[in-house]
Amino acid sequence: MDDRYGSDVLAPGWREVGRRPMPRVEAQRDLVVEVVADGFCGAVVGRQSNLIELEDRRGNRRLFPLGGGFLIDGEAVELVAPAAARASGPARTASGSFAAPQARARVARASRILVEGKHDAELVEKVWGDDLRIEGVVVEFLQGADLLEEVLRDDPPSAQRRYGVLLDHLVPGSKETRLAEAVRRGPHGRFVRIVGHPHVDVWQCVTPRALGISGWPDVPRGIEWKVGVSRALGWPADSPADLARNWQRILAAVRTYRDLDPALLGRVEELIDFVTADSGSVA
């Protein structure tokens, strides 16, 4: 007689008898899935360790652990990390440049890039760091635009030692613009390239889409910009430590150059070209 229970109901695998195995699906980029727990539906846009990042049609992004708890076309699946794909072409860095395989950083050039603001320098390092190390370009933190003339006076630039400078809020009439014009007219102007983005702060150089917000909030005059933005987004802003954590949250959302405003992208690339050009090509 057929014994549907088998000879040993406690044998390994008895719980799976008759059950249909859950399909295992690789969490490839652009795969659209639904989260069973709360109905969030989005496409895979990234992965961090054992987490995947989903983006819905409104641009909101959230992280979820790999494993069960997902639906594809209404069918329960288990998401797993993609198998290491064979490279079909040259890898790219976060800036979009082709990565040189197993390349070693070159000895630092005399020319360098000065970046106004600690947050600005951290953002440049995250997106362009690999490129800059290969080119041997050092990025130095410039504590304020007003200190630029002092830096140039103490360590003058030359055809062999050029400076690229990135400033915040480089718009007509701003303090930064007046300082930049003074340097351009001065004795070092030929060997210094000063560029900047139009935003009040480098935070705005990160696209709202990368953060899952509809846009950067407007901050009324009289309120410190970072404090006003943080509070508008529901983030703590009672101390410098709060603002520092908020910046780290923003920085963590940046993965490639696609997460940055083109107004910053072009300017940084311009500086890299300037400080890596042959000395004879500087006009």
N, C-alpha and C positions, 0 to 999 in steps of 0.2 A: 504494500500500500504506500502511495506517495505521501511522505511526511513533509508538509509545507513548512514546518518549523525547523526542519533539519535535525541533525543529531545533537546539536549543542546550542541552545539559545544564547549562551554567553560567549560564544566563539567570537573572535575579532571580526568586526565588520557587520555584525548582526543588525545594527541600527540602519545600515545603508541598504539592506536587502529590499529590493523593489523600488528604491528611490531613484529618481532620475538625477544624475550628477549635474551640478550647476556649471554652465559653460564658463571657462576662464578666458577672458578677453584682455589683450594687451592695451594699456591706456595710451594709445598713440595720440599725437597731437591732432586736434580738430574732431576727435571722436565725441559724439553727443550722447550724454547719459543723463538719467534722472536719479536723484537721491531719494531712496525710499522713505527715509526718516522725515523729511520735511517738504518733499516735492520740488526742491531746487533742481532746475534743469539747465545744463550748460555744456559747452564744448571744452575739451581738455586743452589748456593753453600752456601748461607747464607742470613740472614735477620737482619735488624737493624730498630727497630721501624716500621715505615710505608714504609720502603725501602727494596727492595730485591737486592741481589748481583748475577749477572750472570757471568759465565766464559765461554769464547768461546773455540774452539778446539785448539787455539794457546796458551791458558793459560792467555789471557787478561781478566781482571775483571772490571766490571762497575756496578754502583748502579743506580736503577730506582725506581720511586715511584709505589706502588701498585695501582691497578685500571685498567682502560681500556688501550687500546693502545698496546695490545699484540696479537700474533697469535700462535696457536698451530695447526700444520698440515694445515696451511693456513686458519684456522677459527678464527675469532675474538673472544677473550675471555676477561673477567675481572678477574685479579688475586687478590685473597684475602689472608689474613693471615691464615695460617693453624690453625684449631681448636686445642685447647690444647689436645695433645694426652695422653692417659692413659699410664703411665710408664709400659713398658713391661719388664723392668729390672732395675738394679741400675743405677742411673745417674752417669755421669763422669765429672771430673773437666777438666779444660783446658789442664792439663798435661797428661790426659788419665787415671788418677787414679779413682777408684770408690769413689763417693762422699758419705760421711756419712750424712744421713738425719738429718737435724736440729741439727747438732753437734756444740758444742760450742768450741771456741778456747781455747786451754789449756794454763795454766800459762807458761810464757816463760822459756825455758831451760837456763841453764848457757852456754851451747854450742851454737855456732852461726856460721853463714856463712858470710864471708867477700867477697865483690864483687868489683873488681877494675873497677871504672867508673860508673858515674851516669846512663848512658843509659843502661849499663849492669844490674844494680840493678833494673831498671824499667822493663826490659824485664823479669827478673827472677820473679819479683812480679806479673807481668801480667799472666804468664803461671803457676807458681808454688805457687802463693800466698795462695790459698785456702788450699793446702796441708801443707804448712809451718805453717799456723795459727793453723790448727788442731794438728800438731806435736809440736807446741810451739817453733818453730825455728825462731829466729830473724835474718833478713838480714841487714847487715851494709855496708854502702858505704865506700870503701877504695879509697882514693883520688889518690893513685898511688902505684905501686908495691914497689917502693923504701921506702915506709913508713911502710911496713909490719913488719920488724924487730923491729921498734920502738913500734908498737902496741903490739907485743908479749912481749917485754921487760916491758912495762908499765902495762900490764894486762896479766900475764903469763898463758898459757893453762895448763890443767892437765887432768887426766883421767875423772874427772867430768865436765871439762870445755874445750871441744875440739873446734878447729877451722877448718872449711872448707873454703878454699880460691879459688876463681875463678879469673883467670888472662886472659888478652888478649894476643894473639900472643905468646903462649907458644910453641915455636919450637926450635930445636937445634941451639945454638949460639946466641939466642936473650937475651936481657938484663933481661927479665922476667924469662927466664930459669936459668940464672946464680943466680939470687936472690932466686929462689925457691930451687935450689940445696944447697945454703948456709944455708937456713932455715932447710932443711931436715937433714943436717949434724950437726946442732946446738943443743943446749940443749932442745929445744922444739919440735924437729922433730917428736917424737913419737906421739904427741897429735895434730899434724897439718897435714891436707891433702890438698895439693896444686894441682889443676888441671887447665886446660885451653883449649881454642880452638885455632886452628892454624891461624885464620884470623887476619888481621891487626887491624880490629875494629869489634865490636859486630854487627854493621849494616849488615855485611856479613853473620851473623848467621841466618838472615831472608832469606828464600828461594826466589829466583827471581820470582817463580810462584806466591807466595803470593802477590807480588807487580805488577804482570802483565808485567814483563820485561823478556827479553830473558836471561839475565845474568848480573852480576855486572860488570860495566865498568872497564877496565884497566886504572890505573892512572900512568902517567909517573913520574919517580923520580924527586924530586925537587918541586912537587906540593903537598900541604897538602891533604891527602887522601879524607877526607870528602868533601872538596871544589871541588876536581877534580871529584868525583862521582856525586855530586849535579849538577855541570855544564854539565856533560856528559848526565845526565838524563833530562836536561832542567829545573832544579829547581834553584831558586835564591840562591846565596852563597856569598853575599857581606858582611855579618855580622854574628856574633855569633847567633843573633836572627833568621837569615835565617836558619842556620844549626840546631838550636833547633826545628824550625817548620818542617824541613825536617825529623828529627828524629821522631817527633810525627806522621808524615804521615806514616813512616815505621812501627812504633809501632802499629798504628791503623789497619794495615793490618794483624797483628798477632792475630789469634783467638784461635788456639789450638797448641799443640805440633807439629802437622803436618806441620805447617808453619815455622818450625825451622830446621836448619841443624842438622843431627844426631850427628855431632861432638860436639855440645853443649849439646844436650839432655842427652847423657850418662854421661857427666861430672857432670852436676847438680844433676842427680839422685845419682851419686856416693857420692857427698858431703852430700846429705840429709841422705843417709844410714850411712855415717860415723858419723855425729853429733847426730844421733838418736839411735846409737847402745848402748847396755849396756856397762858400763865402763869396765867390765871384758873382753870384746871382742876386745878391742883395742890392737893390737900387736905392 
